[in-house]
Amino acid sequence: TAGDLWGKCNTEVQQDIKERNKDYTIQVLSIGPAGENLVKYASIAHKSRMAGRCGVGAVMGSKNLKAVAVRGSQEVRVARPEQFPVFRKIFGERTAGHVSYLTQYGKSILMDWMNAIARHPVKNFQSGVTPLIDKVNAEEMQKYKVKDRGEPGCYALCEKTVCVKDGPYKGFYKLPEFECLSAFGPRLWIHDAEFIFHASDLCDELGMDATSAGGTISWAMECFEEGIITREDTGGVDLSWGNQEATLTLLNQMARREGFGELLAEGSFRAAERIGRGSDKYVMCVKKMEIGAQDPRAQMAMGLANGVSSRGADHCKSSAYFDESGLEEPVIARWGKKYLPEMIDPLSTKYKPFEVKDGEDYCAFVSTLVLCLNGVLFEYYYSGLAEALNIVTGMSITAEQAQVIGERIVNLQRAYNIREGLNRKDDGLPDRFTKTPAPEGPAEGHVVDMASMLDEYYDLRGWEKETGLIKEDKLRELGLEETLPNG
């Protein structure tokens, strides 16, 4: 039974299960106290990795399920063993070359780049730029790195072990992902690498999504700045920007639904509904989920992608990164030069609906293969992944069929949302991004022109422009008639 595991954090739970079974090959999925307490953004942990978004940890908690442990008993077989070694070598070399920067720096490499293009969520997206980036960038993180890590078979080794040798945050940590670095860094006006390591680790151990946890705290801090939330509301906690002690206090309170954390455990959208006083103005959510570390005013494609994402703002649902990288080569490799230069211009809306639609279909196919996006984002496309699938499984999927699989997935998700009452009104961004121009950086003076991009996106999708509902002929084209009201 899990009775003696209840209340424990993730690492302790996973170690305990392995020790009591005397088998360290066992793989464990677990939830922390946040999942037990049904925090709306509770996560599920596997080793040091987190399934963070959408509150999946709360689903486990609602079923009184603390952990799932599995042990394999058979070897992994491939359908075409004569082709597999050669393909694996080529796949590995291409992937390793594509992600070499991750091998050296991990996701911390993005800290400088996001600042350069004004995309950080500084102080709850008041700005996209921090002048103190040198304190929390990749070079600063390198000072703490002691080991490269990765999952078996990974060519990137993007996970790093870092060590803080002394001080209040002394210890070994996993180098946080970019979203975590930003969530507990510039988003809260904190520029202390050692603190960010500790806060991110605490968030993981408690079992919460770092993006939503940091986003909810940043909402509370801005409301505190505006006088909407006071010390009387917070139980005496000072929510001034950059307050490290307050951040750690809130993380613990949120996971256990104690004090002011009981309100924040609902996420910023629902917290604003409860507290009122105009606090909804500072909620940076799409479909009630906090936006990640991407100020849409600095990248139109990401703005559209976040707005239309089926599960709320999510940069992983569409590979809308061509204009982020500014690289021509991946665009030319897929479509030639016909979309250049606009597709790689982050402030242009031209071709961005096509980029988002295509990226959503592609990412859906990648996800159904259970592949890491890091290695296949630019270097591969449908034909290469279909070949990999066929060699491993013995199937005979073409690139065209692979694209349709991705498109079917996106439309099934849309059909589900429509059934639950969502439509065009839910495919949008907070007013801060569509009405308040970016104050500085390359995007200074820009807002997201969501309406025009949304019209074109719906046309490309085969959805009704006025409502966002899927047209009947599109559903029939994709073989999804069963999703029709009378299907």
C-alpha positions in Angstrom: 0.0 0.0 0.0 1.0 3.6 -0.4 -0.1 4.7 3.1 3.4 5.3 4.4 4.4 7.1 1.2 1.6 9.7 1.5 3.0 13.2 2.2 6.4 12.4 0.9 8.2 14.2 -1.9 9.0 12.6 -5.3 12.7 11.5 -4.9 12.0 9.9 -1.5 9.0 8.0 -2.9 10.8 6.7 -5.9 13.8 5.6 -3.8 11.6 3.9 -1.2 9.8 1.9 -3.8 13.0 0.6 -5.4 14.5 -0.2 -2.0 11.5 -2.1 -0.6 11.5 -4.2 -3.8 15.3 -4.6 -3.8 15.4 -3.7 -7.5 16.9 -0.4 -8.8 15.8 -1.1 -12.4 12.2 -0.4 -11.4 10.8 2.7 -13.1 8.4 4.8 -11.0 5.9 7.5 -11.8 5.0 9.5 -8.7 3.2 12.6 -7.4 4.3 14.9 -4.6 2.2 16.6 -1.9 0.8 18.9 -4.6 -0.8 16.0 -6.4 -2.2 14.7 -3.1 -3.8 18.0 -2.4 -5.2 18.4 -5.9 -3.3 21.5 -6.8 -4.6 22.5 -10.2 -1.1 22.4 -11.8 0.3 19.3 -10.0 2.8 17.3 -12.0 3.9 13.6 -12.3 7.6 12.8 -11.8 9.8 10.1 -13.4 13.3 10.3 -11.9 14.2 14.0 -12.4 11.8 14.5 -15.3 8.4 16.0 -14.9 5.1 15.7 -16.8 4.2 19.2 -15.7 1.4 20.9 -17.5 -2.4 20.6 -17.1 -2.6 19.2 -13.6 -2.1 15.5 -14.5 -0.7 15.0 -11.0 -4.0 16.1 -9.5 -5.7 13.4 -11.6 -3.6 10.8 -9.9 -4.2 12.4 -6.5 -8.0 12.4 -7.1 -7.8 8.6 -7.4 -5.6 8.2 -4.3 -2.8 7.0 -6.5 0.6 8.0 -5.2 2.8 6.1 -7.6 3.0 3.5 -10.4 6.0 1.2 -10.5 6.9 -1.0 -13.5 9.6 -3.5 -14.3 10.5 -4.8 -17.8 11.1 -8.4 -18.5 11.8 -8.6 -22.2 14.3 -7.1 -24.6 13.3 -4.4 -27.1 12.9 -5.9 -30.6 12.8 -4.1 -34.0 10.9 -5.3 -37.0 13.8 -4.8 -39.5 17.0 -5.5 -37.6 19.1 -5.6 -40.8 18.2 -1.9 -41.5 18.2 -0.6 -37.9 21.9 -0.3 -37.1 22.7 1.8 -40.2 19.7 4.0 -39.7 20.4 4.5 -36.0 23.9 5.6 -36.8 22.8 8.1 -39.3 19.9 9.3 -37.1 22.3 9.7 -34.2 24.9 11.7 -36.1 22.3 14.1 -37.6 20.6 14.5 -34.2 23.9 15.1 -32.3 25.0 17.7 -34.9 21.7 19.5 -34.6 21.6 19.7 -30.8 25.3 20.1 -30.0 24.6 23.4 -28.2 22.3 21.5 -25.8 25.1 19.0 -25.1 27.3 21.8 -23.9 24.9 24.1 -22.1 21.5 22.4 -21.8 18.5 24.6 -22.1 20.2 27.4 -20.3 21.6 28.4 -23.7 18.1 29.9 -24.4 18.4 32.5 -21.6 20.6 34.9 -23.6 18.7 34.3 -26.8 15.3 34.9 -25.4 16.6 38.2 -23.9 18.1 39.2 -27.2 14.7 38.9 -29.0 12.8 40.3 -26.0 10.8 37.2 -25.2 11.4 36.7 -21.4 8.3 37.1 -19.2 10.0 39.7 -17.0 7.8 40.7 -14.1 4.8 38.8 -15.4 5.4 40.0 -18.9 5.7 43.7 -18.1 8.8 43.5 -20.4 10.6 40.9 -22.5 14.1 42.1 -21.5 16.1 42.0 -18.3 19.4 44.0 -18.1 20.6 41.5 -15.5 20.7 38.5 -17.8 24.5 37.9 -17.3 23.7 36.7 -13.7 21.4 33.9 -15.0 22.6 33.0 -18.5 24.3 29.9 -19.9 27.9 31.1 -19.1 26.9 31.7 -15.5 25.3 28.2 -15.2 28.4 26.6 -16.7 30.3 27.6 -13.5 28.2 25.1 -11.6 28.2 22.2 -14.1 29.8 19.0 -12.9 28.2 16.4 -15.2 26.4 15.8 -18.5 23.4 13.5 -18.2 20.8 12.0 -20.5 18.3 9.2 -21.0 19.6 5.9 -22.5 20.1 6.3 -26.2 20.0 10.1 -26.1 22.4 11.9 -28.4 22.0 15.3 -26.8 22.7 14.8 -23.1 21.0 18.1 -22.5 20.4 17.3 -18.8 23.2 18.6 -16.5 24.1 18.1 -12.9 25.1 21.3 -11.1 26.7 21.8 -7.7 26.4 24.7 -5.3 29.4 24.4 -3.1 28.4 26.5 -0.1 25.8 29.0 1.1 22.1 28.5 1.9 21.4 26.5 -1.3 24.4 24.2 -1.0 23.9 20.9 -2.8 23.6 19.0 -6.1 20.8 19.8 -8.5 19.6 19.1 -11.9 20.2 22.1 -14.1 16.6 23.4 -14.6 15.0 23.5 -18.0 14.7 26.9 -19.7 11.1 27.3 -18.6 12.1 26.7 -15.0 15.1 29.1 -15.2 12.8 31.8 -16.4 9.8 31.0 -14.2 11.9 31.4 -11.0 14.2 33.9 -12.5 13.3 37.0 -14.6 9.6 36.2 -14.3 9.9 37.0 -10.6 12.7 39.6 -11.0 15.2 37.1 -9.4 18.7 37.0 -10.8 20.4 34.4 -8.6 21.4 31.1 -10.3 21.8 29.3 -7.0 18.3 30.3 -5.8 16.8 29.3 -9.1 18.4 25.8 -8.8 16.9 25.4 -5.4 13.4 26.8 -6.2 13.1 24.6 -9.3 14.2 21.5 -7.4 11.7 22.3 -4.6 9.0 22.7 -7.1 9.8 19.3 -8.7 10.0 17.6 -5.3 6.6 19.0 -4.3 5.2 18.0 -7.6 4.1 21.2 -9.3 4.4 22.5 -12.9 7.1 25.2 -12.7 5.5 27.3 -15.5 2.2 27.6 -13.7 3.7 27.8 -10.2 6.0 30.7 -11.3 3.3 32.3 -13.4 0.9 32.2 -10.5 3.4 33.7 -8.1 4.3 36.4 -10.7 0.6 37.3 -11.0 0.4 37.6 -7.2 3.5 39.8 -7.1 2.1 42.2 -9.7 -1.2 42.4 -7.9 0.9 43.1 -4.7 2.7 45.8 -6.6 -0.6 47.4 -7.7 -2.0 47.3 -4.2 -4.7 44.7 -5.2 -3.2 42.1 -2.9 -1.9 43.2 0.5 0.0 41.6 3.5 -3.4 41.2 5.0 -4.3 38.8 2.2 -1.0 37.0 2.2 -0.8 36.4 5.9 2.1 38.8 6.3 4.2 37.5 3.4 5.9 40.4 1.5 5.3 39.7 -2.2 7.7 42.4 -3.5 9.5 41.5 -6.8 12.6 39.5 -6.2 11.7 38.3 -2.8 13.4 34.8 -2.6 12.1 33.9 0.8 8.5 34.7 -0.1 8.8 32.5 -3.2 10.0 29.5 -1.2 7.3 30.1 1.4 4.6 30.2 -1.3 5.8 27.1 -3.1 5.5 25.1 0.2 2.1 26.7 1.0 0.8 26.1 -2.5 1.7 22.4 -2.5 0.0 21.8 0.8 -2.9 24.3 0.3 -1.9 26.2 3.4 -2.2 30.0 4.1 -2.2 32.2 1.0 -1.0 29.2 -0.9 -4.5 27.7 -0.7 -5.7 30.4 -3.1 -2.7 30.2 -5.4 -3.1 26.4 -5.6 -6.0 27.1 -7.9 -3.8 28.9 -10.5 -3.9 32.6 -11.4 -7.1 32.4 -13.5 -9.2 30.9 -10.7 -7.4 32.9 -8.0 -8.4 36.1 -9.8 -12.0 35.0 -10.1 -12.1 34.5 -6.3 -10.2 37.6 -5.3 -11.7 40.0 -7.8 -10.7 43.7 -7.4 -9.5 43.9 -11.1 -6.9 41.2 -10.5 -7.9 39.5 -13.8 -6.1 42.2 -15.7 -2.8 40.6 -14.7 -3.7 37.0 -15.4 -1.4 35.8 -18.2 -3.3 32.6 -19.3 -4.8 31.0 -22.3 -7.7 28.6 -21.6 -7.0 29.1 -17.9 -3.4 27.9 -18.2 -0.4 30.1 -17.5 1.7 31.1 -20.6 5.3 29.9 -20.6 8.4 32.0 -21.0 7.4 33.5 -24.4 6.3 37.1 -24.7 4.1 36.8 -27.9 4.7 40.4 -28.9 8.3 39.4 -29.8 7.3 36.4 -32.0 4.0 36.4 -33.9 4.0 32.7 -34.7 4.4 31.8 -31.0 1.6 34.2 -30.1 -0.8 32.5 -32.5 0.4 29.0 -31.4 -0.2 29.8 -27.8 -3.6 31.3 -28.5 -4.9 28.3 -30.5 -3.3 25.5 -28.5 -5.8 22.9 -27.5 -4.8 22.6 -23.9 -3.9 26.2 -23.2 -0.7 28.2 -23.9 1.9 25.6 -24.8 5.0 26.1 -26.9 5.4 22.4 -27.4 2.1 21.9 -29.3 3.5 23.6 -32.4 7.1 23.8 -33.8 6.7 27.6 -34.4 10.4 28.2 -34.0 11.5 29.2 -37.5 11.1 32.9 -36.7 12.7 32.4 -33.3 15.8 30.9 -34.7 16.1 33.2 -37.8 17.6 30.2 -39.7 16.8 30.0 -43.4 18.1 26.4 -43.9 15.3 24.5 -42.1 12.7 26.5 -44.0 14.4 25.9 -47.4 14.8 22.2 -46.6 11.0 21.8 -46.1 9.5 24.3 -48.5 12.2 26.0 -50.6 12.5 29.8 -50.6 8.9 30.7 -51.2 8.2 31.6 -47.6 11.4 33.7 -47.1 12.2 36.1 -45.7 8.9 36.7 -43.9 8.7 33.3 -42.2 11.9 33.9 -40.2 11.0 37.5 -39.3 9.5 37.2 -35.8 7.6 40.4 -36.1 5.9 39.6 -39.4 2.5 37.9 -39.5 2.9 36.7 -43.0 2.9 32.9 -43.4 2.7 32.5 -39.6 -0.7 30.8 -39.7 0.7 28.2 -42.2 3.8 27.8 -39.9 1.6 27.2 -36.9 -0.8 24.8 -38.6 2.0 22.8 -40.1 3.9 22.8 -36.9 0.9 21.6 -34.9 0.3 18.6 -37.2 4.0 17.7 -37.1 4.3 18.0 -33.4 1.2 15.8 -33.0 2.9 13.1 -35.1 6.2 13.4 -33.2 4.3 13.1 -29.9 2.4 10.0 -31.0 5.8 8.4 -31.8 6.9 9.3 -28.2 10.0 11.2 -29.5 11.8 14.1 -27.9 11.2 17.3 -29.9 14.7 18.6 -29.3 16.3 16.2 -31.8 13.7 16.3 -34.6 12.5 19.9 -34.6 14.4 21.1 -37.6 16.6 18.2 -38.6 13.8 15.8 -39.5 10.4 16.0 -41.1 7.6 13.5 -42.0 9.6 11.4 -44.4 12.5 10.8 -42.0 10.3 10.0 -39.1 8.0 7.7 -41.2 11.1 5.8 -42.2 12.2 5.4 -38.6 8.7 4.2 -37.6 8.6 1.7 -40.4 12.0 0.2 -39.6 11.2 -0.2 -35.9 7.6 -1.5 -36.3 7.4 -3.0 -39.7 4.7 -0.6 -40.8 4.6 1.0 -44.2 3.6 4.6 -43.4 4.3 7.3 -46.0 5.2 10.9 -45.3 1.7 11.9 -46.6 0.0 9.5 -44.2 2.1 10.7 -41.4 0.9 14.3 -42.0 -2.7 13.1 -42.0 -2.1 11.3 -38.7 -0.9 14.5 -37.2 -3.8 16.5 -38.6 -6.3 14.0 -37.4 -4.9 14.3 -33.8 -5.2 18.1 -33.9 -8.8 17.9 -35.1 -9.8 15.3 -32.6 -8.5 17.5 -29.8 -10.4 20.4 -31.3 -13.6 18.3 -31.5 -13.2 17.4 -27.9 -12.9 21.1 -26.9 -15.9 22.0 -29.0 -17.9 19.3 -27.2 -16.9 21.0 -23.9 -18.1 24.4 -25.1 -14.9 26.0 -26.4 -14.9 28.0 -29.7 -13.2 31.1 -31.3 -13.6 33.2 -28.2 -11.2 30.9 -26.4 -8.5 31.1 -29.0 -7.0 34.4 -27.8 -4.3 36.1 -25.8 -4.5 38.4 -22.7 -4.9 42.1 -23.5 -1.4 42.8 -22.5 -0.2 41.2 -25.7 -2.8 42.5 -28.1 -3.3 46.0 -26.8 -0.2 47.1 -24.8 2.9 47.5 -27.1 6.1 45.9 -26.0 8.0 48.6 -24.1 11.6 47.8 -25.2 13.9 45.5 -27.2 13.5 44.5 -30.8 9.8 44.2 -30.4 9.3 47.7 -29.0 6.0 49.1 -30.1 4.6 45.8 -31.3 1.4 43.9 -30.3 0.1 40.6 -31.6 -2.4 41.0 -34.5 -4.4 37.9 -33.4 -7.6 38.5 -35.3 -6.1 38.5 -38.8 -3.8 35.5 -38.2 -6.7 33.6 -36.6 -8.9 34.1 -39.7 -6.2 32.7 -42.0 -5.4 29.9 -39.6 -9.0 28.8 -39.5 -9.2 28.8 -43.3 -6.1 26.6 -43.5 -7.6 24.2 -41.0 -11.0 24.0 -42.6 -12.7 25.4 -39.6 -15.5 28.0 -39.6 -14.1 31.5 -39.4 -16.9 33.0 -37.3 -17.0 30.3 -34.7 -13.9 28.2 -34.9 -16.0 25.0 -35.2 -14.7 22.3 -37.6 -16.5 22.2 -40.9 -18.4 18.9 -41.6 -16.5 18.3 -44.8 -13.2 18.5 -43.0 -14.3 15.9 -40.5 -15.4 13.6 -43.3 -12.1 14.2 -45.2 -10.2 13.0 -42.1 -12.5 10.1 -41.4 -13.7 11.7 -38.2 -17.5 11.5 -38.8 -18.0 10.0 -35.4 -17.3 13.4 -33.8 -20.3 15.0 -35.6 -23.2 15.8 -33.3 -25.2 13.0 -34.8 -22.2 10.9 -35.9 
